[in-house]
Amino acid sequence: MGTAAGVGAYGLWGLFPAYFGLLSFAGALEVLAHRIVWTLVLMAVVLAVLGRLGTLRGLSLRTWAVVASASAFIAINWGTYIYAVSSGRVVEAALGYFVNPLVSVLLGVVIFRERLARAQTAALVLAAIAVVVLTVDYGRPPVIALTLALSFACYGVMKKIVPLEPTTSLTAEGLVAAPIAVVFLVWLGVSGGAGAFSEGPWHAALLLTAGPVTAVPLLLFGVAAQKIPLVTLGLLQYLTPGLQMAWGVLVLHEDMPASRWVGFALIWCALAVFTVGSVRRMRAERVATVPAEAVVADPGR
């Protein structure tokens, strides 16, 4: 059940280029605004069904400040991704999600003073070299990839410190961002620039599905996070950028010169080093926590 939920979550995220490609009739900001509004509507319904709407009352000013920061980071992430798909840069967006775990580690060192293991240090060095190679290849820094990686890593930091469970936190984030999104959508409607109303009911319905398209994988991820080990969850996360990259290369036929493949190969090497190091470290920590009596009693040792 847990593994299936994890595959479902990361698989759906991996298919996002197909969905957001269907929304090319609307601008990136309009799609983002709809995504914020309809995700909030759906999450409010979920909270109501679960009987948890009351959890939004009485939140402290500090909690709302953290929620507002999380909302800003995820809005930047969503908006950048939508722009990447609409501008035909799906491969660069996939790069951002390949790099994301390494950026998260770096933020852990900077913000939480976490200590780097040798494997993590080696992975970060390889990732830095890869960014240099890709910068030379693109003729510019991979801004979309770096923005996606940094914004989602910062969002992860906010989620780590916010004292709310995931469904309440996501709903609160929507409450912060939705007023701005609604004002923007009203302005688009009044000015005649709203794609949702000018392109017919089918296109409007597509924009309305942004809520469930966003919420369903998040809910599946929540199930997976509770049911399966973090190592398994960490390995499954590479399914998302892998599928996205495959879509960009095989379906959209985005340009992938040899130098770009070299940059991606370095990133994959960094992730392999990082993943193997993380698995070994978790196993060592698990062994260290086994009581001495259990070790002695185990005939296999």
C-alpha positions in Angstrom: 0.0 0.0 0.0 2.7 2.5 1.0 5.0 1.7 -2.0 2.0 1.9 -4.4 1.1 5.3 -2.9 4.7 6.5 -3.3 4.9 5.3 -6.9 1.5 7.0 -7.5 2.6 10.3 -6.1 5.9 10.5 -7.8 4.5 9.1 -11.0 1.7 11.7 -11.2 4.3 14.5 -10.5 6.4 13.0 -13.3 3.4 13.4 -15.7 2.9 17.0 -14.9 4.5 18.2 -18.2 1.6 16.4 -20.0 -1.0 18.1 -17.9 0.5 21.6 -17.9 1.2 21.3 -21.6 -2.6 21.2 -22.1 -2.9 24.6 -20.4 -0.7 26.5 -22.9 -3.8 28.5 -23.9 -3.4 30.4 -20.6 -0.5 32.4 -19.3 1.8 30.9 -16.6 0.5 33.4 -14.0 -3.1 32.6 -14.8 -2.5 28.9 -14.5 -0.6 29.5 -11.2 -3.5 31.6 -9.8 -6.1 28.9 -10.7 -3.8 26.2 -9.2 -3.7 28.1 -5.9 -7.4 28.8 -5.7 -8.7 25.4 -6.7 -6.1 23.6 -4.5 -7.4 25.7 -1.5 -11.0 24.8 -2.3 -10.2 21.1 -2.5 -8.1 21.1 0.7 -10.7 23.1 2.6 -13.2 20.4 1.6 -10.8 17.7 2.8 -10.3 19.4 6.1 -14.0 19.8 6.5 -14.6 16.1 5.8 -11.9 15.2 8.3 -13.4 17.5 10.9 -10.2 19.6 11.1 -11.2 23.0 10.0 -10.9 24.1 13.6 -7.2 23.5 13.5 -6.8 26.7 11.5 -8.1 28.8 14.4 -5.8 30.3 16.9 -2.6 29.9 15.0 0.2 32.1 16.4 1.7 35.0 14.5 4.9 33.1 14.2 3.1 30.1 12.7 1.4 32.3 10.1 4.7 33.9 9.3 6.2 30.4 8.6 3.1 29.5 6.6 3.3 32.7 4.5 7.0 31.9 3.8 6.1 28.4 2.7 3.3 29.7 0.6 5.7 32.2 -1.2 8.3 29.5 -1.9 5.8 27.0 -3.3 4.2 29.7 -5.4 7.6 30.5 -6.9 8.2 26.8 -7.5 4.8 26.2 -9.1 5.0 29.3 -11.2 8.5 28.6 -12.4 7.6 25.0 -13.3 4.5 26.1 -15.3 6.6 28.6 -17.1 9.2 26.0 -17.9 6.6 23.7 -19.4 4.9 26.4 -21.4 8.3 27.6 -22.8 9.5 24.2 -23.8 12.1 23.7 -21.1 10.9 20.5 -19.5 14.4 19.0 -19.4 15.8 21.9 -17.5 12.9 21.7 -15.1 13.7 18.0 -14.6 17.3 19.0 -13.8 15.9 21.1 -11.0 14.3 18.2 -9.3 17.3 16.0 -9.8 19.4 18.7 -8.0 16.8 19.4 -5.3 17.9 16.7 -2.8 21.5 18.1 -2.9 20.3 21.6 -2.3 18.2 20.4 0.6 21.4 18.9 2.1 23.2 22.2 1.6 20.5 24.1 3.4 20.6 21.6 6.2 24.2 22.5 6.7 23.7 26.3 6.4 20.5 26.6 8.5 20.4 23.6 10.9 24.2 23.2 11.2 24.0 19.6 10.1 27.3 17.8 9.5 28.1 16.5 6.1 29.3 13.0 5.6 32.0 12.3 3.1 29.6 11.0 0.5 27.4 14.1 0.9 30.4 16.3 0.4 31.5 14.4 -2.7 28.0 14.6 -4.1 27.8 18.3 -3.6 31.2 18.8 -5.3 30.1 16.7 -8.3 26.8 18.7 -8.5 28.7 22.0 -8.5 30.9 20.7 -11.4 27.7 19.6 -13.2 26.2 23.1 -12.8 29.4 24.6 -14.3 29.3 22.2 -17.2 25.6 22.9 -17.9 26.2 26.7 -17.6 28.8 26.4 -20.3 26.4 24.2 -22.4 23.4 26.5 -22.1 25.5 29.7 -22.4 23.9 30.8 -19.2 23.3 29.5 -15.7 20.4 26.9 -15.6 18.2 29.5 -13.9 15.0 27.5 -14.1 16.6 24.4 -12.6 18.3 26.3 -9.8 15.1 28.3 -9.0 13.0 25.1 -8.8 15.6 23.3 -6.7 16.2 26.2 -4.3 12.5 27.2 -3.9 11.4 23.6 -3.2 14.3 23.1 -0.8 13.3 26.3 1.0 9.7 25.1 1.1 11.0 21.9 2.7 12.7 23.9 5.4 9.5 25.8 6.1 7.5 22.5 6.3 10.1 21.1 8.7 9.6 23.9 11.2 5.9 24.7 10.8 4.0 23.1 13.8 1.1 21.8 11.6 0.2 18.5 10.0 0.4 18.5 6.2 -3.2 18.9 5.2 -3.7 21.8 7.6 -0.4 23.4 6.5 -1.3 23.2 2.8 -4.7 24.7 3.4 -3.2 27.5 5.5 -0.7 28.2 2.6 -3.7 28.5 0.3 -5.4 30.9 2.6 -2.4 33.2 2.4 -1.9 33.1 -1.4 -5.6 32.8 -2.5 -6.6 36.4 -2.0 -3.8 37.6 -4.3 -4.6 34.9 -6.8 -8.4 35.8 -6.8 -7.6 39.5 -7.3 -5.4 38.7 -10.2 -8.0 36.4 -11.8 -10.7 39.1 -11.4 -8.4 41.6 -13.0 -7.8 39.2 -15.9 -11.5 38.7 -16.3 -12.3 42.4 -16.3 -9.5 43.2 -18.7 -10.5 40.4 -21.1 -7.3 38.5 -20.8 -8.5 35.4 -19.0 -8.0 32.3 -21.0 -10.4 30.3 -18.8 -13.4 32.3 -20.1 -12.2 33.1 -23.6 -11.4 29.6 -24.8 -14.6 27.8 -24.0 -15.9 25.4 -21.2 -13.4 22.7 -22.0 -10.4 24.9 -21.2 -12.2 26.3 -18.1 -12.7 22.7 -16.9 -9.0 21.9 -17.4 -8.0 24.9 -15.2 -10.5 23.7 -12.5 -8.8 20.3 -12.4 -5.6 22.1 -11.2 -6.9 21.6 -7.6 -7.2 17.8 -7.6 -4.1 17.4 -9.9 -2.1 19.2 -7.2 -3.8 17.7 -4.1 -4.0 14.0 -5.1 -0.3 13.3 -5.4 0.3 15.3 -2.2 -2.2 13.1 -0.3 -0.7 9.9 -1.8 2.7 11.2 -0.7 1.4 11.7 2.8 0.3 8.0 2.9 3.6 6.8 1.5 5.6 8.9 4.1 3.8 7.1 6.9 3.9 3.6 5.5 7.4 3.1 3.9 11.0 3.7 5.1 12.5 7.1 4.2 15.2 5.4 2.2 12.6 3.8 -0.1 10.8 7.2 -0.3 14.1 8.9 -1.2 14.8 6.4 -4.0 11.2 6.8 -5.4 11.6 10.6 -5.7 13.9 10.2 -8.7 11.0 8.7 -10.6 9.6 12.3 -11.0 12.5 14.0 -12.8 13.2 10.8 -14.7 9.7 10.8 -16.2 9.8 14.5 -16.8 13.1 14.3 -18.6 11.8 11.4 -20.7 8.8 13.5 -21.7 11.1 16.4 -22.6 13.5 14.3 -24.7 11.2 11.7 -26.2 7.9 13.5 -26.6 8.8 17.2 -26.9 12.2 16.4 -28.7 14.1 19.1 -26.7 17.7 19.6 -27.8 20.1 17.4 -25.8 23.7 17.9 -27.1 26.5 15.7 -25.8 27.8 18.4 -23.5 24.3 18.5 -21.8 24.3 14.7 -21.4 27.7 15.1 -19.6 26.2 17.6 -17.2 23.3 15.3 -16.4 25.6 12.3 -16.1 27.6 14.2 -13.4 24.3 15.0 -11.6 23.3 11.3 -11.7 26.7 10.3 -10.4 26.3 12.8 -7.5 22.9 11.4 -6.7 24.2 7.8 -6.8 27.0 8.8 -4.3 24.6 10.7 -2.2 22.0 7.8 -2.1 24.5 5.0 -1.4 26.1 7.1 1.3 22.7 7.9 2.9 21.7 4.2 2.8 24.9 3.2 4.5 24.6 5.9 7.1 21.0 4.9 8.0 22.0 1.3 8.3 24.9 2.2 10.6 22.7 4.3 12.8 20.1 1.5 12.9 22.8 -1.0 14.0 24.1 1.5 16.6 20.6 1.7 18.2 20.2 -2.1 18.6 20.5 -3.0 22.3 23.6 -4.9 23.2 21.5 -7.8 24.5 19.8 -8.1 21.1 23.2 -8.3 19.4 24.5 -11.0 21.7 21.3 -13.0 21.5 21.4 -12.9 17.7 23.0 -16.2 16.5 23.6 -14.7 13.1 26.2 -12.3 14.4 
